[in-house]
């Protein structure tokens, strides 16, 4: 019965923590945040199954992780120049139909990975890709050319009025 009570207390506490951390933080986890939450899960397990023998110690450890996560989020919001340091920067990995070799090498990103992501976005040929950006969260964003357009095209012509 004690495990049930411990589980109930930790459940309520985690519900409060996730509400305090906020939706945007939980909705877009970075690799670091994912590791934090996995570690928090281990701390919860210890507090619930009495391996630590202290419900308070588990709650304190989880509170510390949650407070640090919220603090990091606040620093990124309050000091935008700190965001590249804390969250990373987007990197241009594909330009004008071909890979940017140096960026691909630095990010340890294989051409095959870019091609898979492009196919998932419905891009059939690499020459359709004007730019591909590896975002700070690890996703790839694609900017495609319009069919039959080139960089020196002007504004589209309007249809003649009748």
Buried (B, 14 or more C-beta within 10 A) or exposed (E): EEEEEBBEBBEEBBEEBBEEBEEEBEEEEBEEBEEBBEEBEEBBEBBBEEEBEEBEEBBEBBBEBBEEBBEBBEBBEEEEEEBEEBBBEEBEBBBEEEBBEEBBEEBEBEBEBBBEBBEEBEBEEBEBBBBBBBEBEEEBEBEBBEEEEEEEEEEEEEEEEE
